[in-house]
Structure formats: C-alpha cells, structure tokens
Amino acid sequence: MKSPSWLIITALILCSALAYAQKPVTYKLVSVPMSNGWRLSGTITTDGTLGPLAAKNFVDWNLQVVQTTDFTWTEKDSNNLNISGVSSDGKKIYVATSPDGIQDGGSLAFSKPGLGFNIPTSAIIADFTQLSMNLGYVGGMAGWQDELWGLNFVALNQRDNSQYAAASRVGMATALPGRAIFLVNVPTISTNPLVQTMFGSIVTDGTVGPLLPKNFLSWRITARNEDVRSYTKANSGVLSGVGITADAKYLKIANVVGQFTIGIGGPRPTFVTIADFTDPMYPGGFANYYVGTQGVMGDKSPLVSPNAPTYTFGSR
C-alpha cells in the first residue's frame, strides 16, 4: 500500500526541521581585570538562538572570578644569608638532604628582614634543616612565609643522604660568561581552598661545585595565592539578562539598558555582574563581583565609551 503524498511531505519537513534544529553555542567571555586583584573569565552557552536573548536562552555557564596576590623576593629587597649545602653541576642547582633524618641538610632560601611592624618573610626553595623537621615536614619542605597568609609549605618527601634538584638551568646555548640562569622547581603548594604556587629564577656566577651566598648574583622569586570562585549552572542562576543579543560570532549587550548578572539570589545575594549599563552613576557600564556578606569584592568601570552602542562580552 502506498503512503499518501501528504504523509511523505510531512515526514520530509520534519526531517528537515530536525536537521536544522538549533544547537547550543558556547562563547568565551572577555577576560575582565577588576580592582583588588580580581579577574573575571569563563564561558557562556546559549541554546543557539541568534538575535535578542532572554534568561531562558542561557543553558549553561562556567564563570571564574579569581583574586591573585603575589609576594616577590629579589636581591634588592632580600638576602640569601641562610644558604647552605647548595651546589651546582652547571645544569642544575642541588640542595643536600639530611644525611640521616636527624642532622641538618641544606637550605636554599631568600629572606626579607622584618622592619617596623612587619614580620620577616622567607621564600624557601628547599629546606632540609631542623626548621622543616620542627614543622613536621619529613624529607624537607618548600614554600614561603609572609605576613598575610602565614606559613605556606609543602613536603618534598626526599630520601636522606641525597641531592634534591631545586632549580634547572635555561638558555645554556646563549649563556653569557660568568652568568648562569636557573628556573626554580617548587611543587604546587596548595589547591584548596587557595591555589598556591611558587616560581622564579636565580642567576649565579656560573660556578660549578659548592655554591656560597657570594655566588648568587640575583634572583626573583614569586609566591602566588589564587582565590578561585566558580559559578556554574549547578550552583547559580541567571539573575538578570536584558538587552543581550547574539550573532554567529559574538555576544553583545546594549549600552544604557543592558544588564547581565549570574549568581545566587536571596536576602544577601552573591553574584557576578558580567555587564551593567543601567546605573547612570556609571556611564560606559561596569562589571563587578559582589558577595552578600562582604559587598563588592572587585569591579571595573567603564567597560566601553559612554557613546558606544554596545559592549561585546563574549566571542566564539
């Protein structure tokens, strides 16, 4: 039995509609630096609609607001007087571990003396002395001490009577006579609740063998704290989405009337303002991160010239 022609036509139409059904589209947010070291970045996913968008058109998101705090030690503001048990083979800088788990091993550290009301601070690339043992880090430790975050160390877990590679040489092919540059090797110190890392470089006079403080020409060591706050569909919602449009490449929001916030509502809301052009006190719009119990953590304004018709906040 042959199917009526209208059934065939309907089936073709349905197949065609399915073939061209909208698919979710993910846009990467413009990275926005804000005050107090905060930065906004992430992705926004729409249902594929082109043209004006409403809150219902945003089907997923992954926002990160990160506050980065750096502490830095250089030869201009710190010393290397506590270096001991350190050597180099020309390719790496080594620190001797404890010979037996009781006696002191070596230490590669840079310290700032406490001045006025400030406490001393130290960037420890590797320590196998009584200090690490007293703090409970068997097999040595690395990390830093500062006046804001206190003690921030990680265990190195090195065996006794060995040499720990604390830094590796770079630029050997183009090295200048009397200079050797090494990048320090420090494991990630913490990933929760803060991401804590340490990195930097050391310049020696090229000496091979035991190294004394006088063999270190310069250094720049940075300890970094990153406070990472994430907002996804699982823990937040679209609180406002006005004046937003999408095309094949960009997400844009209208000046004067546009507003886009994602977060957690309630009496003390916490939210990320991706863009807000509705407040006449901020011509050109603003972005911010607001925590209900603490207020504005970081912000940026203006986002565009007050005369700009739109602000592009995402791209494919």
C-alpha positions in Angstrom: 0.0 0.0 0.0 1.4 3.4 -1.0 1.6 6.2 1.6 -0.4 9.3 0.8 1.8 12.0 -0.7 1.0 14.4 2.2 2.5 12.0 4.7 5.7 11.9 2.7 5.8 15.7 2.5 5.2 16.0 6.3 8.0 13.5 7.0 10.4 15.4 4.8 9.5 18.7 6.5 10.1 17.1 10.0 13.4 15.6 9.0 14.5 19.0 7.6 13.5 20.8 10.8 15.4 18.3 12.9 18.5 18.6 10.7 18.5 22.4 11.2 17.5 22.4 14.8 19.3 24.9 17.0 22.4 23.6 18.7 23.9 25.0 21.9 26.7 27.6 21.2 29.5 28.3 23.6 31.0 31.8 23.8 34.3 32.6 25.6 33.9 35.6 27.9 36.2 38.6 27.5 38.6 38.4 30.4 38.0 41.4 32.7 40.5 42.6 35.2 38.9 44.2 38.3 40.1 46.0 41.4 41.7 44.3 44.3 43.4 41.7 42.0 40.2 40.0 40.9 39.7 38.9 37.3 36.6 37.5 35.6 36.8 34.9 32.9 34.9 31.8 31.7 32.3 30.7 29.2 28.6 31.2 28.4 26.5 28.7 26.5 23.3 29.7 24.7 20.7 27.5 23.1 21.8 28.6 19.7 19.3 31.4 19.3 20.5 34.4 17.2 19.2 37.8 17.8 17.7 39.1 21.1 18.3 36.8 24.1 16.4 36.3 27.3 17.4 34.5 30.5 15.9 31.2 29.2 18.3 31.2 26.3 21.3 30.7 28.5 21.6 27.0 29.0 25.0 26.7 30.7 27.9 28.7 32.0 31.2 28.3 33.8 32.4 31.5 35.3 35.6 32.0 37.3 36.4 35.0 39.5 40.0 34.8 40.7 41.9 37.0 43.0 45.6 36.8 42.6 48.0 38.0 45.3 51.8 37.9 44.6 54.7 38.2 47.0 58.1 38.7 45.4 61.7 38.4 46.7 64.6 39.9 44.8 68.3 40.7 45.5 67.2 44.3 46.0 64.9 43.6 49.0 66.0 40.3 50.4 69.1 38.3 51.3 70.5 34.8 50.8 72.5 34.6 54.0 70.9 31.3 55.1 72.0 29.3 52.0 73.9 26.1 53.0 74.5 22.7 51.5 73.9 24.0 47.9 75.8 23.0 44.8 75.6 23.0 41.0 76.8 20.7 38.2 76.3 23.5 35.7 72.9 22.1 34.7 71.0 22.1 38.0 71.2 23.6 41.4 71.1 20.9 44.2 70.3 21.1 47.9 71.6 18.3 50.1 69.0 16.4 52.1 69.6 15.4 55.7 72.3 12.7 55.9 70.3 10.6 58.4 67.0 12.2 59.1 68.3 13.8 62.3 71.2 16.1 61.3 70.7 19.2 59.2 70.8 19.0 55.4 71.0 22.1 53.2 68.8 25.1 52.6 68.1 27.4 49.7 66.1 30.4 50.9 65.7 34.1 50.4 64.6 36.3 53.3 63.3 39.8 54.0 64.1 41.1 57.5 61.2 42.5 59.5 61.2 46.2 59.5 58.9 48.4 61.7 55.7 46.4 62.4 56.4 43.9 59.6 57.4 40.4 60.3 60.3 38.7 58.5 59.3 36.8 55.3 61.1 33.9 53.5 60.9 32.2 50.1 62.2 28.7 50.7 63.0 26.8 47.5 64.2 23.8 49.5 64.9 23.2 53.2 66.3 20.1 54.9 67.3 21.6 58.2 65.9 21.5 61.7 63.3 24.1 60.6 61.5 21.7 58.3 61.8 18.9 60.9 60.3 21.1 63.6 57.3 21.9 61.4 56.7 18.2 60.7 57.9 18.1 57.1 59.9 14.9 57.0 62.1 14.8 53.9 62.3 18.5 53.5 59.9 21.3 52.6 59.4 24.2 50.2 57.2 27.2 50.2 57.0 30.6 51.9 56.2 32.6 55.0 54.6 36.0 54.8 52.8 38.5 57.0 49.4 38.0 55.3 48.9 34.2 54.8 51.4 32.9 57.4 53.2 29.6 56.8 52.6 28.0 53.3 54.7 24.9 52.8 54.6 21.6 51.0 56.5 18.4 51.9 59.3 17.4 49.4 59.4 13.8 50.7 63.1 13.3 49.7 65.2 10.4 50.9 68.1 11.0 53.3 71.7 11.4 52.1 70.7 12.5 48.5 70.8 15.7 46.4 67.5 17.4 45.6 67.3 19.3 42.2 65.9 22.6 43.3 66.4 24.5 40.0 67.2 23.8 36.3 69.4 25.9 34.0 67.9 27.6 31.0 69.5 29.4 28.0 72.7 27.4 28.1 73.3 27.9 24.3 73.3 31.6 24.7 74.7 31.9 28.2 77.0 34.8 28.9 80.4 34.2 30.6 80.1 34.5 34.3 76.3 34.1 34.3 74.1 31.1 34.6 70.3 31.3 34.8 68.2 28.7 36.6 64.4 28.3 37.0 63.4 27.1 40.4 61.5 23.9 40.9 58.8 24.1 43.6 55.8 21.7 43.7 52.3 23.1 43.9 51.8 24.0 47.5 48.0 24.0 47.8 44.9 23.7 45.5 42.2 24.1 48.2 41.0 26.5 49.4 43.6 28.6 47.7 45.8 27.7 44.7 49.3 28.4 45.9 52.4 28.2 43.7 55.9 29.5 43.7 58.1 30.2 40.6 61.0 32.4 39.6 64.7 32.4 38.6 68.1 32.5 40.1 71.3 33.9 38.5 74.7 32.6 39.6 78.2 33.4 38.5 78.4 30.1 36.7 80.3 28.3 39.5 80.3 24.5 39.3 80.6 22.8 42.7 79.6 24.1 46.1 77.7 27.4 46.0 78.1 30.1 48.6 75.9 33.3 49.0 78.5 35.3 47.1 78.0 33.0 44.0 74.4 34.2 43.7 74.2 37.4 41.6 70.5 38.0 41.5 67.1 36.3 42.0 63.4 36.9 41.5 61.1 34.5 43.4 57.3 34.9 43.3 54.8 33.3 45.7 51.3 33.4 44.3 47.9 33.0 46.0 44.9 32.5 43.8 41.5 32.6 45.4 39.3 30.9 42.8 35.4 31.2 42.9 33.4 29.2 40.3 29.8 29.7 39.3 28.1 27.1 37.1 24.5 26.1 36.4 24.7 23.7 39.3 25.3 26.4 41.9 23.9 29.6 40.4 21.3 31.1 38.1 20.8 34.0 35.7 19.5 36.8 37.9 19.1 39.3 35.1 19.5 39.2 31.3 18.4 42.4 29.5 19.5 44.0 26.2 21.6 41.0 25.1 22.0 39.8 21.5 23.8 37.0 19.9 25.2 36.5 16.4 27.3 33.8 14.8 30.5 35.2 16.4 29.7 37.5 19.3 27.6 38.1 22.4 26.8 41.8 22.9 24.9 43.9 25.4 23.3 47.3 24.8 24.6 50.4 26.4 22.2 52.3 28.7 19.6 49.4 29.0 21.7 46.2 29.2 22.2 44.2 32.3 23.6 40.6 32.7 24.2 39.1 36.1 24.7 35.4 37.2 24.8 34.3 40.8 22.8 33.3 43.9 19.8 35.3 44.9 18.2 35.9 48.3 18.4 38.5 51.1 22.2 38.6 50.8 22.9 37.7 47.1 26.2 36.8 45.7 26.7 37.4 42.0 28.9 38.2 39.1 27.9 41.2 37.1 29.2 40.5 33.6 28.0 43.9 32.4 25.6 46.5 33.7 24.7 49.7 31.9 21.5 50.6 33.8 23.1 52.8 36.5 23.5 56.4 35.4 26.3 56.8 38.0 28.5 54.6 35.8 28.4 55.9 32.2 30.0 53.2 30.0 28.8 50.4 32.3 30.6 48.3 34.9 31.4 44.7 35.8 31.8 43.5 39.4 31.9 40.6 41.8 29.6 41.0 44.8 29.5 38.8 47.9 26.4 39.3 50.0 28.2 39.2 53.4 31.1 41.4 52.3 29.8 43.7 49.5 31.7 44.5 46.3 35.0 42.5 46.2 36.2 43.9 42.9 34.9 46.0 40.0 35.8 47.7 36.7 34.3 50.7 35.0 33.8 51.9 32.4 33.6 48.9 30.1 33.2 51.0 26.9 33.0 54.6 25.8 29.7 56.2 27.1 28.8 56.7 23.4 29.4 53.2 22.3 26.1 51.5 21.3 27.1 48.0 22.6 29.7 46.1 24.6 31.0 42.8 23.2 31.5 40.5 26.2 31.8 37.1 24.5 33.1 35.5 21.3 33.2 32.1 19.7 
